[in-house]
Amino acid sequence: QMCAAANKVFCATACSVAPAVFIPAKNILDASALLLSAGGNIPQIINSARTVSTSTQQLLLAAKERAGTYEGKDDQKERLLQNSNNVVKCTGNLAQAAKALAAKQPDAPALMNAAVAELEASTKAVLIAASYPAESGVSPEHFNKLISGSRNVATSSTHMITTSMSVSSKPRDSALQASLSDAAALLVNSIKDLLRSGAGMMPGVIECEEAIETAQKASSDLTSASLAIAVGSFDMSLGKGIPHQKSQEDLVEAARAICFALAQLARASRQSPEAIGRSAKNTANFLPQLVHAAKVSVSTTNDTDAQNSTVEQSKRLVDSVLRLAQASARASGNP
């Protein structure tokens, strides 16, 4: 079920590619993965290199036909043809690297790794150029991340399954158990990266996610400060040489800057998802300054009640910004 789901993710990512382009491109990418895992297996290297060569010829013909349909889209047509020619060039480099491996040249593995990396990059570029028209508003960089992310999900899913099979045959092997935990973490991270890549294709969402991360870190820092005050381990040297009155004024200035940023965010909410994302990120960028000012203020007084009050009020403001950033992300993703 995991492999089937991962396969659907990748196919959905590239579903706008004509089958005549997508199939040879996928064959090239699959053969590239086999080349990287072949090691010193010369027959596997030769067979995979032949698959790449045949698929490259098919891809070039399909790309030329696809480019012929781009009437009035000269930039996209040129990009598709150029990327297709790059695949042909990279395939030639791959053939040279395969010959070097067969001849057991010392630098052959490095040549093969470089050739495969270039081939994968150029093949993905063809998929991008053959998929999204220029007026779609989706940048090639975003689509490239989406393609790469979906392949990473597929790869990590396969690794997770093979590792699970190994563990099921040797359930008491601690090394395999550790490998399974690593495989699970890799899969989770690859899914998160894919979701981030998809969010990047929605204006404003990435900025809101960054604002959320900044606010969460600020809130965590203030929580740690509160615990440090409670156990008497707070670093009182932060405000050395700074009068308490000055530290309070700096804290007020930091809070005032956030208030101004919040006003801009309120105006942005009536404009566009892009404006919401920019304003949310700008607001969150003031939080580290607030946290620092709060810590300095705490370190300039020995009054425990005043210390706790400063941290509590600052955290309340940070948590409010966090909730607002989360609401902004929902608004940007569903304008």
Secondary structure as GFF3:
##gff-version 3
##sequence-region A 1 335
A	DSSP	alpha_helix	2	13	.	.	.	ID=ss1
A	DSSP	alpha_helix	19	37	.	.	.	ID=ss2
A	DSSP	alpha_helix	42	67	.	.	.	ID=ss3
A	DSSP	alpha_helix	74	102	.	.	.	ID=ss4
A	DSSP	alpha_helix	108	129	.	.	.	ID=ss5
A	DSSP	three_ten_helix	134	136	.	.	.	ID=ss6
A	DSSP	alpha_helix	140	169	.	.	.	ID=ss7
A	DSSP	alpha_helix	174	199	.	.	.	ID=ss8
A	DSSP	alpha_helix	205	231	.	.	.	ID=ss9
A	DSSP	alpha_helix	244	268	.	.	.	ID=ss10
A	DSSP	alpha_helix	273	284	.	.	.	ID=ss11
A	DSSP	alpha_helix	287	299	.	.	.	ID=ss12
A	DSSP	alpha_helix	304	333	.	.	.	ID=ss13
###
